Amino acid sequence: MRMSRLGAAAALSLLLASPVLAQTAAPGTAAKPPVTSAAPATPAVKPAAPAATTAATPSAALIDINSAPKDQLDKLPQIGDARADAIIKGRPYKAKSDLIDKKVIPQNAYDAIKDKVIAHQKS
């Protein structure tokens, strides 16, 4: 009787754990290690924060919408000849968001370039 209860408990445990074991990683993603309930022997150490230069685009790579030539603006995603001409015609800009405020380009084009442009002010 005791062995049958132990066997039933083991079978029930396997039955409950089987959906977790059956899951696979989606294509193109790495499989994550299984989560264990045991506490780690040593406290977890947080990794150091990345340097600010790796998190943000370096300012040298940003294109200034107030001074960039047409061919440089044309290389931006979703900006062609007509939009580059419209950007040049609408100068000067106080902020890069003026491209939307002045209705120079649509929101989807702005979303594609907002991390690649800057609006420098003349001193």
N, C-alpha and C positions, 0 to 999 in steps of 0.2 A: 504494500500500500504506500509506504513511504517513498519507494523508488518511483512509483507511478506519478506521485505528486511532483517529485523532483524532475522527472522527465517532462511532465506537462508544463511546469514552470519554464524549463529550458526551451521547449517548443514554442511557448507563448512569447518568450523573449526574442527568439529568432524571427518569429512572425512579425513582431512589432518593429524589429530592426531592419527587416528586408527592404522596405521602401527607401530607406536611407542608403543602403548598400546598392540598390538598383539604379540610383541616380547617376548620370554621367554628365561630364562637362559639355557645354554647348560647343559646336564646331568653332574653332578659331580662338577658344579661350583655354587657358591652362587649368588643369584640375587643382582644386584647393586641397590641402591636407585635411584629413578628418579632424573634427573637433573632439577633444578629449575632456572628460569631466574632472580629471585629476589636476590639481593646482600645480603650477610650475615650482620647482625647487628654489629657483632664484627669481627675484622680481624682474619684470620685463623692463628693458631699457628702451626709451624712445629714441628713434634715430634723430640725428641732428637735422635741423631745418636746412633745406637747400639754400644756396646763396641767392640773393635777390636777382643777380644777373641771369640765373637759369630760369627763374620763374617769370620774368618779364622780358619782352623783346628789347634787345639793346637799342638805345636811342639812335645809334648810327644806322640801323637797318630801317628805321621808320621813315616814311616818305612825308615830307612837309607839303600839305595841300595848298599852302600859300605861295610856294616858290618852285615846286616840282614842274619840270617840263612835261609836255603832252605825252611823249614817248614813255616816260617813267610812270605816269598815271595810267597809261594804257595797259601796262603790265600787271596792274592790280586785278584780282579776280572780280568778274562781273562789271568791269569798267572797260568800255570800248572807246572808239574814237568820239562818238557823240557825247558820252558821259564825261570823258576827259575834257572835251571842249566846254561842257556845261560847268564843270568844276573850275576851270580857268576863268570863265566868264563871271562866275559868282564871287571871285576873290575881292577883298580879303575876308577871311573867316576868323572869328574870335575863338571858336572851339570847333573841333571836328564834328560835333553834333549839329553844327550849323548846316551841314550837308542835308540833314533831314529837315531841320527847322525852316530852311529856305526852299525846301522841296527841289533840291538839285538832283538827288538820286533817291530811289525808293528804299524802303526799310531793309529789304532782303539784300540789296547791294551794299548798304551801309554795314549790315551785320557781317558780311564777308570781308570787309576791309578795315573795320574799326580798330583792330589790333595791329594794323600795318601802317596806319597814318597818324599824323600829328599836325596840329595847327600852331606853328611858331608865330609869335608876335614880333613885329619890328620894334626895336627900342627907340 
